[in-house]
């Protein structure tokens, strides 16, 4: 049912995926990472929004979210067994932040609209409500022709309780909503892209070779270490895992 909804509507909300303990630990770690982060310097990232990148070397209590089996099941069904992280960051939308410009994540790639290049997830670390700027989505817009943009009456807020995940197509039109509440709305955004695409974040450089060795094999693969095929993604003629062991 969830996969059918994702394919038909372009999104699905998976409610209550995290236990109370997992959510509390994820929030605490997120707050530690966000502490000291400044607001963005442009309207897209948000001038009253804090973002933290370079998470793989300090995933900590966020790792269960990055590797959650239910989310990964849906991503695998859409992208295949081998894929990698695209953009990966923590977001804290502070009170007063206006709505983000509408966009679809896969718009960074010069690909036909019918190619599913990304399947992404927004983890709600706080309740997502219409008041605090829950992500606005245009259901079914992943199947729209190029050039069509959502009208205001085609947008709905992705309302969900903390500990839930919004899984959506990279072709789905969406935007963070206006936070008119008095509290911050925190989220973990994790894109998953086809293995032969250049990811929005360069996780290899951001993490560094020494830190890559310290990651679990699964996180290393998602960082982009896994080859996309026998002749795409090797290092000096070797499988990257073999190269890491020998160098």
TORMAR-766975 format. One record per residue (C-alpha): residue number from 1; residue in three letters; x, y, z. Coordinates in nm, 4 decimals, m for minus. Layout:
REM residues N
<pt pos="NUM" code="ALA" xx="X" yy="Y" zz="Z"/>
...
//
This chain:
REM residues 247
<pt pos="1" code="UNK" xx="0.0000" yy="0.0000" zz="0.0000"/>
<pt pos="2" code="UNK" xx="0.2731" yy="0.2473" zz="0.0925"/>
<pt pos="3" code="UNK" xx="0.4665" yy="0.1773" zz="m0.2286"/>
<pt pos="4" code="UNK" xx="0.1506" yy="0.2121" zz="m0.4360"/>
<pt pos="5" code="UNK" xx="0.0780" yy="0.5486" zz="m0.2728"/>
<pt pos="6" code="UNK" xx="0.4334" yy="0.6651" zz="m0.3368"/>
<pt pos="7" code="UNK" xx="0.4075" yy="0.5705" zz="m0.7025"/>
<pt pos="8" code="UNK" xx="0.0597" yy="0.7188" zz="m0.7496"/>
<pt pos="9" code="UNK" xx="0.0759" yy="1.0350" zz="m0.5387"/>
<pt pos="10" code="UNK" xx="0.4509" yy="1.0946" zz="m0.5425"/>
<pt pos="11" code="UNK" xx="0.4733" yy="1.0807" zz="m0.1627"/>
<pt pos="12" code="UNK" xx="0.3758" yy="0.8802" zz="0.1413"/>
<pt pos="13" code="UNK" xx="0.3864" yy="0.9642" zz="0.5121"/>
<pt pos="14" code="UNK" xx="0.5177" yy="0.6874" zz="0.7361"/>
<pt pos="15" code="UNK" xx="0.3922" yy="0.7728" zz="1.0823"/>
<pt pos="16" code="UNK" xx="0.5539" yy="0.6881" zz="1.4125"/>
<pt pos="17" code="UNK" xx="0.8604" yy="0.5086" zz="1.2794"/>
<pt pos="18" code="UNK" xx="1.0743" yy="0.6070" zz="1.5778"/>
<pt pos="19" code="UNK" xx="1.0298" yy="0.4970" zz="1.9353"/>
<pt pos="20" code="UNK" xx="1.0196" yy="0.7612" zz="2.2083"/>
<pt pos="21" code="UNK" xx="1.3781" yy="0.6782" zz="2.2997"/>
<pt pos="22" code="UNK" xx="1.5029" yy="0.6942" zz="1.9388"/>
<pt pos="23" code="UNK" xx="1.3278" yy="1.0267" zz="1.8843"/>
<pt pos="24" code="UNK" xx="1.4645" yy="1.1777" zz="2.2048"/>
<pt pos="25" code="UNK" xx="1.8194" yy="1.0676" zz="2.1196"/>
<pt pos="26" code="UNK" xx="1.7895" yy="1.1979" zz="1.7633"/>
<pt pos="27" code="UNK" xx="1.6619" yy="1.5349" zz="1.8884"/>
<pt pos="28" code="UNK" xx="1.9398" yy="1.5668" zz="2.1440"/>
<pt pos="29" code="UNK" xx="2.2081" yy="1.4896" zz="1.8870"/>
<pt pos="30" code="UNK" xx="2.0475" yy="1.7230" zz="1.6328"/>
<pt pos="31" code="UNK" xx="2.0448" yy="2.0065" zz="1.8849"/>
<pt pos="32" code="UNK" xx="2.4135" yy="1.9492" zz="1.9602"/>
<pt pos="33" code="UNK" xx="2.4957" yy="1.9732" zz="1.5901"/>
<pt pos="34" code="UNK" xx="2.2730" yy="2.2762" zz="1.5340"/>
<pt pos="35" code="UNK" xx="2.4155" yy="2.4659" zz="1.8280"/>
<pt pos="36" code="UNK" xx="2.6075" yy="2.7629" zz="1.6914"/>
<pt pos="37" code="UNK" xx="2.4823" yy="2.7193" zz="1.3344"/>
<pt pos="38" code="UNK" xx="2.3889" yy="3.0498" zz="1.1718"/>
<pt pos="39" code="UNK" xx="2.0926" yy="3.1383" zz="0.9541"/>
<pt pos="40" code="UNK" xx="2.1116" yy="3.0974" zz="0.5768"/>
<pt pos="41" code="UNK" xx="2.2148" yy="3.3854" zz="0.3534"/>
<pt pos="42" code="UNK" xx="1.9598" yy="3.3353" zz="0.0746"/>
<pt pos="43" code="UNK" xx="1.5847" yy="3.2974" zz="0.0328"/>
<pt pos="44" code="UNK" xx="1.5989" yy="2.9329" zz="m0.0751"/>
<pt pos="45" code="UNK" xx="1.7981" yy="2.7975" zz="0.2203"/>
<pt pos="46" code="UNK" xx="1.6107" yy="3.0348" zz="0.4489"/>
<pt pos="47" code="UNK" xx="1.7264" yy="3.3533" zz="0.6185"/>
<pt pos="48" code="UNK" xx="1.5755" yy="3.2306" zz="0.9452"/>
<pt pos="49" code="UNK" xx="1.6665" yy="2.8661" zz="0.8932"/>
<pt pos="50" code="UNK" xx="1.9744" yy="2.6867" zz="1.0255"/>
<pt pos="51" code="UNK" xx="2.1288" yy="2.4019" zz="0.8282"/>
<pt pos="52" code="UNK" xx="2.4057" yy="2.1565" zz="0.9177"/>
<pt pos="53" code="UNK" xx="2.5817" yy="1.9527" zz="0.6489"/>
<pt pos="54" code="UNK" xx="2.8656" yy="1.6997" zz="0.6616"/>
<pt pos="55" code="UNK" xx="2.6719" yy="1.4608" zz="0.8831"/>
<pt pos="56" code="UNK" xx="2.8247" yy="1.1251" zz="0.7936"/>
<pt pos="57" code="UNK" xx="3.1310" yy="1.1586" zz="1.0147"/>
<pt pos="58" code="UNK" xx="2.9105" yy="1.2581" zz="1.3089"/>
<pt pos="59" code="UNK" xx="2.5815" yy="1.0799" zz="1.2429"/>
<pt pos="60" code="UNK" xx="2.5589" yy="0.9466" zz="1.5966"/>
<pt pos="61" code="UNK" xx="2.1961" yy="0.8978" zz="1.7016"/>
<pt pos="62" code="UNK" xx="2.0810" yy="0.9982" zz="1.3529"/>
<pt pos="63" code="UNK" xx="2.2244" yy="0.6819" zz="1.1986"/>
<pt pos="64" code="UNK" xx="1.9080" yy="0.4726" zz="1.2641"/>
<pt pos="65" code="UNK" xx="1.7150" yy="0.7298" zz="1.0613"/>
<pt pos="66" code="UNK" xx="1.9618" yy="0.7196" zz="0.7727"/>
<pt pos="67" code="UNK" xx="1.9356" yy="0.3405" zz="0.7582"/>
<pt pos="68" code="UNK" xx="1.5732" yy="0.2833" zz="0.8593"/>
<pt pos="69" code="UNK" xx="1.4566" yy="m0.0402" zz="0.6926"/>
<pt pos="70" code="UNK" xx="1.1068" yy="0.0815" zz="0.6029"/>
<pt pos="71" code="UNK" xx="1.2399" yy="0.3891" zz="0.4268"/>
<pt pos="72" code="UNK" xx="1.5113" yy="0.1889" zz="0.2550"/>
<pt pos="73" code="UNK" xx="1.2565" yy="m0.0631" zz="0.1336"/>
<pt pos="74" code="UNK" xx="1.0695" yy="0.2099" zz="m0.0505"/>
<pt pos="75" code="UNK" xx="1.3839" yy="0.3724" zz="m0.1871"/>
<pt pos="76" code="UNK" xx="1.5136" yy="0.0387" zz="m0.3146"/>
<pt pos="77" code="UNK" xx="1.1815" yy="m0.0310" zz="m0.4833"/>
<pt pos="78" code="UNK" xx="1.2088" yy="0.2992" zz="m0.6698"/>
<pt pos="79" code="UNK" xx="1.5832" yy="0.3253" zz="m0.7434"/>
<pt pos="80" code="UNK" xx="1.7164" yy="m0.0310" zz="m0.7321"/>
<pt pos="81" code="UNK" xx="1.9565" yy="m0.2031" zz="m0.4961"/>
<pt pos="82" code="UNK" xx="2.2478" yy="0.0366" zz="m0.5474"/>
<pt pos="83" code="UNK" xx="2.2011" yy="0.4078" zz="m0.4779"/>
<pt pos="84" code="UNK" xx="2.3760" yy="0.6813" zz="m0.2841"/>
<pt pos="85" code="UNK" xx="2.3019" yy="0.9794" zz="m0.0647"/>
<pt pos="86" code="UNK" xx="2.2351" yy="1.3053" zz="m0.2439"/>
<pt pos="87" code="UNK" xx="2.1936" yy="1.6119" zz="m0.0258"/>
<pt pos="88" code="UNK" xx="2.2000" yy="1.5309" zz="0.3449"/>
<pt pos="89" code="UNK" xx="2.1455" yy="1.7907" zz="0.6151"/>
<pt pos="90" code="UNK" xx="1.9734" yy="1.8929" zz="0.9353"/>
<pt pos="91" code="UNK" xx="1.7280" yy="2.1792" zz="0.9134"/>
<pt pos="92" code="UNK" xx="1.5945" yy="2.4028" zz="1.1902"/>
<pt pos="93" code="UNK" xx="1.3220" yy="2.6354" zz="1.0618"/>
<pt pos="94" code="UNK" xx="1.2961" yy="2.9093" zz="1.3204"/>
<pt pos="95" code="UNK" xx="0.9841" yy="3.1182" zz="1.3965"/>
<pt pos="96" code="UNK" xx="0.9098" yy="3.3792" zz="1.1327"/>
<pt pos="97" code="UNK" xx="1.0757" yy="3.1945" zz="0.8467"/>
<pt pos="98" code="UNK" xx="0.8741" yy="3.2501" zz="0.5289"/>
<pt pos="99" code="UNK" xx="0.7747" yy="2.9826" zz="0.2810"/>
<pt pos="100" code="UNK" xx="1.0483" yy="2.8400" zz="0.0608"/>
<pt pos="101" code="UNK" xx="1.0325" yy="2.8795" zz="m0.3186"/>
<pt pos="102" code="UNK" xx="0.8570" yy="2.5849" zz="m0.4845"/>
<pt pos="103" code="UNK" xx="1.0894" yy="2.3325" zz="m0.6467"/>
<pt pos="104" code="UNK" xx="1.1492" yy="1.9643" zz="m0.7163"/>
<pt pos="105" code="UNK" xx="1.4764" yy="1.8164" zz="m0.5950"/>
<pt pos="106" code="UNK" xx="1.5665" yy="1.6335" zz="m0.9160"/>
<pt pos="107" code="UNK" xx="1.5557" yy="1.9664" zz="m1.0982"/>
<pt pos="108" code="UNK" xx="1.9325" yy="1.9891" zz="m1.0479"/>
<pt pos="109" code="UNK" xx="1.9765" yy="1.7129" zz="m1.3080"/>
<pt pos="110" code="UNK" xx="1.9207" yy="1.7675" zz="m1.6839"/>
<pt pos="111" code="UNK" xx="1.7049" yy="1.4572" zz="m1.7140"/>
<pt pos="112" code="UNK" xx="1.3583" yy="1.3945" zz="m1.8627"/>
<pt pos="113" code="UNK" xx="1.0745" yy="1.4457" zz="m1.6163"/>
<pt pos="114" code="UNK" xx="0.9744" yy="1.0789" zz="m1.6309"/>
<pt pos="115" code="UNK" xx="1.3098" yy="0.9560" zz="m1.4925"/>
<pt pos="116" code="UNK" xx="1.2997" yy="0.8748" zz="m1.1209"/>
<pt pos="117" code="UNK" xx="1.6507" yy="0.9944" zz="m1.0358"/>
<pt pos="118" code="UNK" xx="1.5796" yy="1.0539" zz="m0.6662"/>
<pt pos="119" code="UNK" xx="1.3618" yy="0.9232" zz="m0.3875"/>
<pt pos="120" code="UNK" xx="1.3973" yy="1.1359" zz="m0.0765"/>
<pt pos="121" code="UNK" xx="1.2891" yy="1.1540" zz="0.2854"/>
<pt pos="122" code="UNK" xx="1.2157" yy="1.4275" zz="0.5365"/>
<pt pos="123" code="UNK" xx="1.2299" yy="1.3051" zz="0.8953"/>
<pt pos="124" code="UNK" xx="1.0133" yy="1.5075" zz="1.1334"/>
<pt pos="125" code="UNK" xx="1.2019" yy="1.5702" zz="1.4572"/>
<pt pos="126" code="UNK" xx="0.9130" yy="1.7919" zz="1.5662"/>
<pt pos="127" code="UNK" xx="0.5443" yy="1.7742" zz="1.4793"/>
<pt pos="128" code="UNK" xx="0.4816" yy="1.9109" zz="1.1291"/>
<pt pos="129" code="UNK" xx="0.1720" yy="2.1303" zz="1.1389"/>
<pt pos="130" code="UNK" xx="0.0181" yy="2.3930" zz="0.9082"/>
<pt pos="131" code="UNK" xx="0.1110" yy="2.6554" zz="1.1686"/>
<pt pos="132" code="UNK" xx="0.4822" yy="2.5752" zz="1.1974"/>
<pt pos="133" code="UNK" xx="0.5419" yy="2.5407" zz="0.8242"/>
<pt pos="134" code="UNK" xx="0.4927" yy="2.1733" zz="0.7425"/>
<pt pos="135" code="UNK" xx="0.6313" yy="2.0938" zz="0.3990"/>
<pt pos="136" code="UNK" xx="0.3878" yy="2.1946" zz="0.1247"/>
<pt pos="137" code="UNK" xx="0.3455" yy="1.9320" zz="m0.1464"/>
<pt pos="138" code="UNK" xx="0.1569" yy="1.9090" zz="m0.4744"/>
<pt pos="139" code="UNK" xx="0.0203" yy="1.5510" zz="m0.4866"/>
<pt pos="140" code="UNK" xx="0.0714" yy="1.3826" zz="m0.8205"/>
<pt pos="141" code="UNK" xx="0.3039" yy="1.6544" zz="m0.9484"/>
<pt pos="142" code="UNK" xx="0.5820" yy="1.4001" zz="m1.0065"/>
<pt pos="143" code="UNK" xx="0.3846" yy="1.2963" zz="m1.3157"/>
<pt pos="144" code="UNK" xx="0.3357" yy="1.6488" zz="m1.4496"/>
<pt pos="145" code="UNK" xx="0.4850" yy="1.7591" zz="m1.7783"/>
<pt pos="146" code="UNK" xx="0.7915" yy="1.9818" zz="m1.7796"/>
<pt pos="147" code="UNK" xx="0.7031" yy="2.3468" zz="m1.7325"/>
<pt pos="148" code="UNK" xx="0.3893" yy="2.2984" zz="m1.5254"/>
<pt pos="149" code="UNK" xx="0.4058" yy="2.4601" zz="m1.1827"/>
<pt pos="150" code="UNK" xx="0.1711" yy="2.4174" zz="m0.8864"/>
<pt pos="151" code="UNK" xx="m0.1043" yy="2.6660" zz="m0.8188"/>
<pt pos="152" code="UNK" xx="m0.1751" yy="2.7627" zz="m0.4554"/>
<pt pos="153" code="UNK" xx="m0.4913" yy="2.5494" zz="m0.4422"/>
<pt pos="154" code="UNK" xx="m0.2899" yy="2.2415" zz="m0.5482"/>
<pt pos="155" code="UNK" xx="m0.0649" yy="2.2525" zz="m0.2411"/>
<pt pos="156" code="UNK" xx="m0.1308" yy="2.0657" zz="0.0833"/>
<pt pos="157" code="UNK" xx="0.0781" yy="2.0562" zz="0.4034"/>
<pt pos="158" code="UNK" xx="0.2465" yy="1.7272" zz="0.4919"/>
<pt pos="159" code="UNK" xx="0.1123" yy="1.7118" zz="0.8461"/>
<pt pos="160" code="UNK" xx="0.2765" yy="1.4414" zz="1.0589"/>
<pt pos="161" code="UNK" xx="0.3797" yy="1.3781" zz="1.4182"/>
<pt pos="162" code="UNK" xx="0.7412" yy="1.3846" zz="1.5299"/>
<pt pos="163" code="UNK" xx="0.9164" yy="1.0561" zz="1.4575"/>
<pt pos="164" code="UNK" xx="0.7462" yy="1.0207" zz="1.1197"/>
<pt pos="165" code="UNK" xx="0.8989" yy="1.0326" zz="0.7727"/>
<pt pos="166" code="UNK" xx="0.7766" yy="1.1865" zz="0.4490"/>
<pt pos="167" code="UNK" xx="0.9099" yy="0.9759" zz="0.1612"/>
<pt pos="168" code="UNK" xx="0.8676" yy="1.1428" zz="m0.1777"/>
<pt pos="169" code="UNK" xx="0.9748" yy="1.1401" zz="m0.5394"/>
<pt pos="170" code="UNK" xx="1.2537" yy="1.3741" zz="m0.6430"/>
<pt pos="171" code="UNK" xx="1.0136" yy="1.4920" zz="m0.9152"/>
<pt pos="172" code="UNK" xx="0.7466" yy="1.6063" zz="m0.6667"/>
<pt pos="173" code="UNK" xx="0.6902" yy="1.9815" zz="m0.6425"/>
<pt pos="174" code="UNK" xx="0.7177" yy="2.0975" zz="m0.2818"/>
<pt pos="175" code="UNK" xx="0.8503" yy="2.3662" zz="m0.0474"/>
<pt pos="176" code="UNK" xx="0.8980" yy="2.4260" zz="0.3226"/>
<pt pos="177" code="UNK" xx="0.6028" yy="2.6236" zz="0.4555"/>
<pt pos="178" code="UNK" xx="0.5935" yy="2.9468" zz="0.6554"/>
<pt pos="179" code="UNK" xx="0.6672" yy="2.8956" zz="1.0245"/>
<pt pos="180" code="UNK" xx="0.4114" yy="3.1142" zz="1.1974"/>
<pt pos="181" code="UNK" xx="0.4489" yy="2.9334" zz="1.5297"/>
<pt pos="182" code="UNK" xx="0.6598" yy="3.0370" zz="1.8270"/>
<pt pos="183" code="UNK" xx="0.8778" yy="2.7261" zz="1.8157"/>
<pt pos="184" code="UNK" xx="1.1425" yy="2.5867" zz="1.5813"/>
<pt pos="185" code="UNK" xx="1.0599" yy="2.3001" zz="1.3442"/>
<pt pos="186" code="UNK" xx="1.3515" yy="2.0565" zz="1.3122"/>
<pt pos="187" code="UNK" xx="1.3997" yy="1.7963" zz="1.0414"/>
<pt pos="188" code="UNK" xx="1.6551" yy="1.5642" zz="0.8862"/>
<pt pos="189" code="UNK" xx="1.6529" yy="1.5739" zz="0.5066"/>
<pt pos="190" code="UNK" xx="1.8085" yy="1.2814" zz="0.3230"/>
<pt pos="191" code="UNK" xx="1.8109" yy="1.2505" zz="m0.0550"/>
<pt pos="192" code="UNK" xx="1.8806" yy="0.9193" zz="m0.2307"/>
<pt pos="193" code="UNK" xx="1.9985" yy="0.9333" zz="m0.5922"/>
<pt pos="194" code="UNK" xx="2.0919" yy="0.6887" zz="m0.8658"/>
<pt pos="195" code="UNK" xx="2.4515" yy="0.5661" zz="m0.8305"/>
<pt pos="196" code="UNK" xx="2.5733" yy="0.7068" zz="m1.1624"/>
<pt pos="197" code="UNK" xx="2.4711" yy="1.0641" zz="m1.0828"/>
<pt pos="198" code="UNK" xx="2.6893" yy="1.3223" zz="m0.9146"/>
<pt pos="199" code="UNK" xx="2.5292" yy="1.3843" zz="m0.5729"/>
<pt pos="200" code="UNK" xx="2.4428" yy="1.7366" zz="m0.4608"/>
<pt pos="201" code="UNK" xx="2.6782" yy="1.6903" zz="m0.1643"/>
<pt pos="202" code="UNK" xx="3.0305" yy="1.5560" zz="m0.2161"/>
<pt pos="203" code="UNK" xx="3.0211" yy="1.3124" zz="0.0743"/>
<pt pos="204" code="UNK" xx="3.3593" yy="1.1594" zz="m0.0040"/>
<pt pos="205" code="UNK" xx="3.5431" yy="1.4915" zz="0.0385"/>
<pt pos="206" code="UNK" xx="3.3210" yy="1.6127" zz="0.3223"/>
<pt pos="207" code="UNK" xx="3.3824" yy="1.2942" zz="0.5212"/>
<pt pos="208" code="UNK" xx="3.7460" yy="1.2261" zz="0.4278"/>
<pt pos="209" code="UNK" xx="3.9166" yy="0.8926" zz="0.3730"/>
<pt pos="210" code="UNK" xx="4.0073" yy="0.8346" zz="0.7374"/>
<pt pos="211" code="UNK" xx="3.6528" yy="0.8989" zz="0.8558"/>
<pt pos="212" code="UNK" xx="3.5114" yy="0.6835" zz="0.5757"/>
<pt pos="213" code="UNK" xx="3.7019" yy="0.3894" zz="0.7211"/>
<pt pos="214" code="UNK" xx="3.5259" yy="0.4488" zz="1.0531"/>
<pt pos="215" code="UNK" xx="3.1768" yy="0.4314" zz="0.9014"/>
<pt pos="216" code="UNK" xx="2.9753" yy="0.1127" zz="0.8854"/>
<pt pos="217" code="UNK" xx="3.0008" yy="m0.0608" zz="0.5455"/>
<pt pos="218" code="UNK" xx="2.6400" yy="0.0365" zz="0.4688"/>
<pt pos="219" code="UNK" xx="2.6980" yy="0.4048" zz="0.5376"/>
<pt pos="220" code="UNK" xx="3.0149" yy="0.3910" zz="0.3265"/>
<pt pos="221" code="UNK" xx="2.8158" yy="0.2518" zz="0.0367"/>
<pt pos="222" code="UNK" xx="2.5573" yy="0.5257" zz="0.0709"/>
<pt pos="223" code="UNK" xx="2.8322" yy="0.7868" zz="0.0888"/>
<pt pos="224" code="UNK" xx="2.9152" yy="0.6893" zz="m0.2681"/>
<pt pos="225" code="UNK" xx="3.1950" yy="0.4381" zz="m0.2072"/>
<pt pos="226" code="UNK" xx="3.0013" yy="0.1516" zz="m0.3665"/>
<pt pos="227" code="UNK" xx="3.0657" yy="0.1143" zz="m0.7401"/>
<pt pos="228" code="UNK" xx="2.7624" yy="0.1663" zz="m0.9620"/>
<pt pos="229" code="UNK" xx="2.8756" yy="m0.1223" zz="m1.1838"/>
<pt pos="230" code="UNK" xx="3.1898" yy="m0.3222" zz="m1.2587"/>
<pt pos="231" code="UNK" xx="3.3462" yy="m0.0332" zz="m1.4487"/>
<pt pos="232" code="UNK" xx="3.1892" yy="0.2685" zz="m1.2810"/>
<pt pos="233" code="UNK" xx="3.3230" yy="0.3860" zz="m0.9478"/>
<pt pos="234" code="UNK" xx="3.6388" yy="0.1796" zz="m0.8963"/>
<pt pos="235" code="UNK" xx="3.9635" yy="0.3260" zz="m0.7539"/>
<pt pos="236" code="UNK" xx="4.2890" yy="0.2603" zz="m0.9396"/>
<pt pos="237" code="UNK" xx="4.1304" yy="m0.0481" zz="m1.0917"/>
<pt pos="238" code="UNK" xx="4.0127" yy="m0.1816" zz="m0.7558"/>
<pt pos="239" code="UNK" xx="3.6843" yy="m0.2116" zz="m0.5697"/>
<pt pos="240" code="UNK" xx="3.6750" yy="0.0911" zz="m0.3335"/>
<pt pos="241" code="UNK" xx="3.6415" yy="m0.1297" zz="m0.0241"/>
<pt pos="242" code="UNK" xx="3.9554" yy="m0.3187" zz="m0.1253"/>
<pt pos="243" code="UNK" xx="4.1384" yy="0.0061" zz="m0.1914"/>
<pt pos="244" code="UNK" xx="4.0423" yy="0.1425" zz="0.1516"/>
<pt pos="245" code="UNK" xx="4.1766" yy="m0.1691" zz="0.3199"/>
<pt pos="246" code="UNK" xx="4.5112" yy="m0.1464" zz="0.1407"/>
<pt pos="247" code="UNK" xx="4.5781" yy="0.2277" zz="0.1558"/>
//
